[in-house]
């Protein structure tokens, strides 16, 4: 029994090293990014916005919400799949006919770097700008909008 476990552990180590690491980190980071879709809710907000624009404002809240929730859950499932299978090829994005490989944002929102003392320093004034609450949708307020 002990020799079998040791042999199995050795075989797992050889398989993981033999799988290669060429694009493993890209697949793993894409998986984490997709898994956190339920926290970010970009797919939900984009689908609500697009449904309201193309089908009318009355269907944007109902149909857009449930379609966006479906797409968010699908993106989360794809992310979990990519995290589990990150050491093994293929390393290309999966299910790209339904979801884009990049995260979705509403067209009314342009993501950028968080303004804090690390990325947006201003030595002449002695202080720098900052986002008040970047994790809350619709609360993007910037003191210095330089990006």
Secondary structure per residue as TSV (DSSP state, phi and psi in degrees):
chain	resnum	aa	ss	phi	psi
A	1	X	-	360.0	-42.4
A	2	X	H	-68.8	-38.4
A	3	X	H	-68.7	-33.1
A	4	X	H	-67.0	-43.6
A	5	X	H	-65.1	-38.4
A	6	X	H	-66.7	-41.6
A	7	X	H	-65.5	-40.0
A	8	X	H	-66.0	-40.7
A	9	X	H	-65.4	-40.3
A	10	X	H	-64.7	-40.3
A	11	X	H	-65.9	-38.4
A	12	X	H	-66.0	-38.5
A	13	X	H	-65.7	-44.0
A	14	X	H	-64.3	-40.0
A	15	X	H	-65.9	-40.0
A	16	X	H	-70.5	-36.4
A	17	X	H	-75.1	-31.7
A	18	X	H	-76.4	-16.5
A	19	X	T	-71.3	-21.9
A	20	X	-	87.0	160.6
A	21	X	-	-132.1	28.4
A	22	X	S	-61.1	-52.1
A	23	X	S	-122.9	21.3
A	24	X	H	-62.8	-43.8
A	25	X	H	-67.0	-32.8
A	26	X	H	-68.2	-41.6
A	27	X	H	-68.1	-39.1
A	28	X	H	-66.7	-43.4
A	29	X	H	-67.8	-36.9
A	30	X	H	-64.0	-37.2
A	31	X	H	-65.2	-43.6
A	32	X	H	-65.4	-39.9
A	33	X	H	-62.8	-42.2
A	34	X	H	-71.8	-33.8
A	35	X	H	-66.8	-33.7
A	36	X	T	-82.1	14.1
A	37	X	H	-63.6	-34.1
A	38	X	H	-67.5	-22.7
A	39	X	H	-84.8	-39.7
A	40	X	H	-78.4	-37.4
A	41	X	-	57.3	31.3
A	42	X	H	-69.6	-39.8
A	43	X	H	-65.1	-39.9
A	44	X	H	-65.3	-46.6
A	45	X	H	-66.9	-39.3
A	46	X	H	-66.0	-42.6
A	47	X	H	-67.2	-38.9
A	48	X	H	-63.0	-42.9
A	49	X	H	-64.4	-46.4
A	50	X	H	-67.3	-37.3
A	51	X	H	-67.2	-40.2
A	52	X	H	-66.2	-35.4
A	53	X	H	-73.0	-41.6
A	54	X	H	-93.9	-29.8
A	55	X	H	-109.1	-5.8
A	56	X	-	108.9	154.8
A	57	X	H	-66.8	-26.1
A	58	X	H	-70.4	-31.7
A	59	X	H	-90.1	-8.4
A	60	X	H	-66.0	-38.9
A	61	X	H	-79.9	-36.3
A	62	X	H	-85.3	-68.5
A	63	X	H	-64.1	-41.4
A	64	X	H	-63.8	-36.4
A	65	X	H	-65.1	-49.0
A	66	X	H	-72.1	-34.4
A	67	X	H	-65.8	-41.8
A	68	X	H	-66.4	-37.9
A	69	X	H	-64.4	-40.7
A	70	X	H	-62.0	-44.4
A	71	X	H	-67.9	-35.3
A	72	X	H	-66.0	-42.8
A	73	X	H	-66.2	-38.0
A	74	X	H	-64.4	-42.2
A	75	X	H	-65.7	-36.9
A	76	X	H	-65.8	-41.6
A	77	X	H	-64.1	-40.2
A	78	X	H	-64.2	-38.8
A	79	X	H	-63.0	-43.0
A	80	X	H	-63.3	-40.0
A	81	X	H	-62.0	-42.7
A	82	X	H	-70.5	-31.4
A	83	X	H	-67.1	-44.2
A	84	X	H	-68.1	-38.3
A	85	X	T	-100.2	17.2
A	86	X	T	-63.0	-32.0
A	87	X	T	-76.2	-10.5
A	88	X	S	-111.6	141.2
A	89	X	S	-69.6	159.4
A	90	X	-	-80.1	151.5
A	91	X	-	-99.8	-1.5
A	92	X	S	-75.4	157.2
A	93	X	-	-62.4	147.9
A	94	X	S	-107.6	157.2
A	95	X	-	55.6	41.9
A	96	X	T	-75.7	-9.5
A	97	X	T	-75.7	-21.6
A	98	X	T	-102.3	-43.3
A	99	X	S	-127.0	146.2
A	100	X	-	-74.8	150.8
A	101	X	S	-70.1	-23.2
A	102	X	S	-89.5	154.6
A	103	X	-	-63.7	147.2
A	104	X	-	-95.0	139.7
A	105	X	-	-130.0	151.4
A	106	X	-	-62.8	153.7
A	107	X	T	-68.3	-20.8
A	108	X	T	-83.3	0.8
A	109	X	-	-124.5	131.2
A	110	X	-	-116.9	107.2
A	111	X	-	-68.9	144.5
A	112	X	-	-150.7	-177.7
A	113	X	-	-67.6	146.0
A	114	X	-	-71.4	130.7
A	115	X	-	-83.1	108.9
A	116	X	S	-143.5	-174.4
A	117	X	T	-67.0	-18.7
A	118	X	T	-80.6	-43.4
A	119	X	T	-99.3	-28.0
A	120	X	S	-126.3	73.0
A	121	X	-	-88.9	147.3
A	122	X	-	-135.7	97.0
A	123	X	T	-73.1	-23.4
A	124	X	T	-71.9	-38.8
A	125	X	T	-86.0	-27.4
A	126	X	S	93.1	-1.3
A	127	X	-	-148.4	168.0
A	128	X	-	-132.2	168.1
A	129	X	-	-76.7	-178.8
A	130	X	-	-172.7	151.3
A	131	X	-	-78.4	137.2
A	132	X	S	-72.5	-54.2
A	133	X	-	-146.1	78.8
A	134	X	T	-69.3	-16.8
A	135	X	T	-82.6	-10.7
A	136	X	S	-97.9	123.1
A	137	X	T	-62.2	136.5
A	138	X	T	84.3	8.0
A	139	X	-	-116.7	35.0
A	140	X	-	-81.8	106.6
A	141	X	-	-125.2	126.6
A	142	X	-	-124.0	138.3
A	143	X	S	-77.6	-51.7
A	144	X	S	-115.0	105.3
A	145	X	-	-94.0	84.3
A	146	X	-	-103.7	-5.6
A	147	X	-	-96.7	360.0
